[in-house]
């Protein structure tokens, strides 16, 4: 089997622009492929449900442009997955358009592009459900039913390596894929080169976030992976970074429910017996991954649906008496809202985020101060009626200003409104699908369109 070198410039393409210096340094190391993931469910359900990208278009163009020009200069394939943050059909088409525009501007020679689509119409899922197919909930969620599908605006399936392998085997120079397992992007060319699924998906797991597997921490820097037999060699491309056994092993358990398992459609990578050793100053060798094939192939589904319009109000609290009893102040505000609008539920939802105490981790915060020095209370209201959302946000914030707390002697200054204005936020969405569904084969829910781009 052939040794394969893969250059990865970023862990989430265009979330912020990639750093070109280390990427160009990596291009001089003779890579066989340039690969980057461009999406994540970490950004929450709104981008998927609303079918919008959160990465700025200028940054998308920056990252895709430099990757395309260098991969074409080197005459090596380029693979990008989860296009435009969520991997919807719109996202794939948007990236294809950017590739076409850059190719025309730079007058690149013709090349073959494969666009792989992963959006699944809700009606298709409804048909599967009516046929008795189980759509199995993950992470404690119940199985999907008609109510789940009724509340879903958009859904995508998460592909493994098979659709990408097929595109590469068909001669694609550039692959723009919809929603994909991060590690599948890297596994596809390795599997085509004859490497086993264990080391192939393992390499992808280690490389998916680029320089996150190196130290010291530097975001958006490139790494080079060389896959030789059952070993993965990872080298940091920034001269002041290094891939160490500790940093690589640490990244192998990153974002895992089970730190030793990486699941993909059709099985999982068992990393429980992996060994990480230093190869040189900037390189670590990783071995020992084993692929465990599942008896059936289940593809992950992600879906999101709109809940309502969002309005925000921001209140500062510096008064120590109010800070010490902020929960009472919030309860007083909630009570006044319930009197006027009824309790939260079908008509509205309201959240008080208390930054300075536990605004990030809420009840999981282990070090919440008894009396914070100051608080920033962000009031978030979601309602199908935007005028109602605005009124509730305004009243909730002013209720904090006027909160009646026993023993509080001041008549003003207990809270400070950042502005009397209620801020208009993006609409609120929630995850409706975090499920898996059995399929007959791994390519079943995906379609590919091929085209030639560039000038003769």
N, C-alpha and C positions, 0 to 999 in steps of 0.2 A: 504494500500500500504506500501511497505517496505522502511524504511529509507536507503539511499545509501550514502556511503562514497567514494569519488574519490580523488586520489592523482595525481597531475600534477607536473612533475619535471622541465618543460621547455616550453617556448612559441614557440620555433622553434628548434626542436631536431637537435643537432649536428652543428648548425650554429656556435656556440662555445660550448665546452663541458659543460654539466650540472654540478652543484655543488653537489657532492655525500653526504655531511654531512646532509644537510637539507632533501634530499631525503630519506636517511636511517632513519632519525628521523620520517619522515612521515610514513614510512613502519611500524613503531612500534605503529601507531595509529589505526591499524585495518582497513585499506582501503578495499573496495570491488572491486575496479578497479584501475589500473594504466593506465593513458591516456596521450598522448602527440601528438601535431601537429608537423609535420616535414617539412612543406613547406609554400610557400607564393608566391604571384605574386609581392611582394615588391622588389624582387631581379631582376626584369626586364625580358624582353622577351628572352634573349639569352639562359638561361639554358633550357627553354622549347623548343625553336626552334632547338637548337643544341643537345638536349637530353643529357645534362651533369648536374652533380651535382656541387654545389658550396661549399657544406660542405665537409671538408676533410674526407676521408674514415676512417682514424684512429679515428676521433671524432664520426663518425656514429657508428663505432664498440664500442667505449666507452659507448655511451649513450644507445644503444640497448642492449649491454651486461649487464649493471647494471640493467636496467629495466627488462630484461628477467629473470635474476637470482633471483631477489627479487620477482617478480610476481610468479615464479614457486615455490620459497620457501614458499610464503604465499598461494599458490594454488588459485590465483585470476586471472581473465582475464587481458590481456594487449592489449591496442588498440593504434595503431599508424596510423596517416593519412597523406595524401599528401607526400607519401614516397619519400625520396631522393630529397627534395626541390620542385619538380614540379608534382609528382604523376603520371609520365608516367609509361608505362608497364615496361620499363627498371628499373625505380626506385623501383617499387614494387618487381621485381625479385631480384634486388640488396639487398634489405632489407631482403627478404626471405633467400637469400644465407648467409647473415651475421647471421641471427637467427639460421640457420642450423649449421653453423660452430661453433658458441658459444655453442650450445647445445651439439655438439659432443665433444668439448674440455672439457666442464664441466661435461660431462656424465650425462646430465639431463634425468630424466624419460620421457617416451613418452608423447607428448601433441599434441593437434590438432591445426593446423594453417589454417587460412582462408586468402587467398590473393584475394583482390578485385581490379579489373582492371577498369580504367576509361578513358583510351585513346580512342578517337573516330577517326576512319579513315576519312580522308578528303573526300573520295569517298562516305562514308555514308552521310555526310552532303550535298554533291553534289546531291545525290539521293533525300534527303528530300527537297532540294531547288527545284528540278525539279518537285516534287509532289505538289508544291505550299505551302510548309510549310514556314512560316515566321521565319527568324533568326534575331531577333529584337536587334538593337543596344542599348547599355547602355551608360549613361553619355554623351548624345549628338551625339553618333556615328550613322551614317546611318545604315539601315539594311544591312546585308551581301548579297553579290551577287557573281557571278562567279569570278569576279576579286579578291575579298577577299579570296576565296577558292584557286584560282590559286597561290596566294602569300603565302599561309599557308603551312609550312613544317610539323607542328605537332599541334594537338589539343587535349584537355582533357575536359571532362565534370566534373562539381563540384557536388559531391553527397551530398544528405542530409542523414538523419539517417537511412533510410530504408534498404539499402544494409548491413549496419553494424548490424542493429537489426537482420536481417535474419541470418547473420553469427553467432552471439551470440546465437540465438535461436537454431541453429544447433549444438551447443556445442563447438564452437571455444574457445580455451584457449588463443590464440594469433591472433589478427586481424591486418594484414598489408594492409592498404587501399591506393588506388590511390588518385587522387586529391579529396579533401573533404572540405566542409564547416567546418571551425574550430569548431564551436559550435555543429555540428552534431556528432562529435566524442564522446562528453560528453552526448549528448541527447539520443543516442541510448540505452545505458543500463538503463537510467532513464525511458524512454518510455516502455521498456520491463518490468520494475518493477512496472508499473501502474501509473507513474506520468504523468501529462498532458503535452502537447507540450509547453505551455507557460513557466512553470518553468523549463522544461527540456532544451529547447534551451537557455533560459535565463542563466541557470547555466553554459552552455557551453560558452556563450558570456563573462561571468565574469571570467571564469577559463582559457580561451584559451591561455593566455600569461603568465600563472603561476604567478610569483612574481611581475609582472607589476601592479597587482591590490593592491599591498601592499606598505607601506612606512616605512623607507626611501627607495629610489630606490636601488635595488640590482637585477641585472640580473641573470637568470639561477638558482634561488632558488625555492624550492618547496612550493606549497600551498595545503591545504586539504579542499575539499568542502564536506559538509554534506547536503544532500537534504532531507528535512522533510516536507511532505505535499506540501504547496505552498511556502516554504521558502528555501533560500539557505544560509548556514552558511559557511563563508570563513575564514580560519585560516592560518596565515603565519607560516611556519615550521622553518624558521631561527629565532633563539632566539632574534635577534636584529631588526626584522621586525614585523610589525603589519598590519592587514587589518582593515582600519578605514572606517567609512561611507564616508568620503571625497575621499579616495583613490579608494574605490570600485565604487562609483558613477562616479568618473572621468574616470575610465577604461571602464565603461559601454558605454560611448560615444566615445571611442577610435576608430579611423579609420572608422567613419560612415559619410556618406553623410547627412543623417538625424540622428541626435544624439539619437533619441528615437526609431529607427527602426532597427531591425536585420533581413535581408531578407535571406530566404532559399528557396529551391525548394518547392513550395506548399503553400507559405504564408510568414508571417513575425511576429516577436515578437514586440509587442507594449510595450515600456518601459517608456511611458510618465507619468505614475502614480506610478512608483516604489518608494519604501521607503527603506532607508538604516539606520539602527540603530546599535549601538554598543552592542555586546553581552558579550564580555569580553575584556581584554587588547589587545589580538591579533586577535580577531574575530569580524566580522561584519555580521549582518543578513540583507538579501535583500529579499523583497517581492514585489508583485504587478504586475508582468509581465503577459501580456495577449497575446495569440496567435490568429492572424487573418488569417483565412484560405483563400487562393486565389481560385477563381472559376475554374481556370485551373492550372495545374502543369507546371512550366517553369524551365528548368535546365540551369544553366549558362554554357557557353562555353568559354574557353580560348584558343587562338591560336597564334602562332608566326611564322614568316618567315624570312629568311635571306635576308638582304639588300646588303651586300658586305663585303669586307675585310677592317679591321680597322688598321690605323697607327696613331701614336701619336708623337708629338714633344712638348718639354717643354722649355719655355722661361721665364727668370726672368727679371723684369724691376725694376730698382732702381732710375733711373734718374727722377727727379721731373717734368721736362718739358714733357717727354714722358708719364709719368704716368697721368699727367693732360690732355693729348690729346691722350689717348690710343685708343679711338674710331676712331680718324683720322688715327692712325697708322694701326689699323685693316682694315679700309676701303682701305688704300693704298695697303696693302698686298692683300686684296680681288681683287682689281682692277688689279694688276699685274697677279694674278692667272687667272682671266677672260680673259685677253689678250692672255695668253698662252694656256689655256685649255677650254676656253669658260665658261659661267656662271654656277654656281652649278645647279644641276638638275638631269637629267637622268644618266650622266656619273660619277658624284661624288657629295658628300655632305661634307661640312666643317663647323666646329663649333670652335669658339674661347671662351674658358671658362676662365674668368678673376677672379681668386681667389685673394682675398684681396680687391676686390671691390664688386662684386655681383656674384661670381662664383657658389654659391649654389642656390640662389633664383632668379638670373637674374633680370628681370624687376619688380619682386615682392619685391625686397630688399628695405626696408623702410629707411635704414641708410647708404646708399652707400656714402663713403667719397668723397669729391670733388677732393682731391689729395691724393690718398693712399700712405702710407709710402713706400710700395713695392708691386709689383704684381707678381703673377705666372700665366702666360698665358699657358694653356694647349690647344694645337691645335689637334683637332680630325678630321680625314679624313676617309670617308667610300667610297669605290669604288669597283665595281665588278672586276676591274683590279688591282691586288695587287701592281704591279710595278707603276701604275699611282698613287695609294694611297700614296706610299712611296715618289714619286717625289713631289707630291703636299704638303705633310706634310713638307718635307725638304725646299721647296721653300717658303711656308707660314711662317715658323719660321725665315728664313734668310731675308725675306722681312721685318719682324719687326725689325731686326737688322739694316737694311739699310733704314728704312722708312724715306721718305722726308717730314719733317714737317716744315711749315713756321716758321721762327724765331729760329729754332733749330740750334745752332752754333757748337755743338760738332760733330766730325766726327767718333767717336767710343764710345762705352759704353752706348748707349741709351738702349740696351737690351743685355742680356747675355744668350747664349744658355747653358742649363744645360749640353748638350752633342751634338756634331755634329750628333750623331747617331739618326736615326728615330726608335722609339720603335714599336715593333710588338704587336698589341693588338689582343684579340679574335675577331672573325668576328662580324659584327654588325647585330642585329636583331631588328625587330619591332613587336609590337602587331598587329595582323591582326584580331583577334576575341576577343571582350569583349562584348558578346551578350548572349541572352537567347533564348531558343527554347522550344516550347510546346511539351510535351511528354504525352503519354497515362497513364503512371504510373512512380513513382519515381525511380524504379529500371531498367528502360528500357535500358539505355545506359551503364549499368555496368554488369560485369560478375565476378563470384566467383569461385575460385579453392581451394579445401580443400585437406590437406595432413597431415600425421602424421610424427612428427619429434621427434628425441630422441631415446635412446637405451633402450631396455627392460632389 
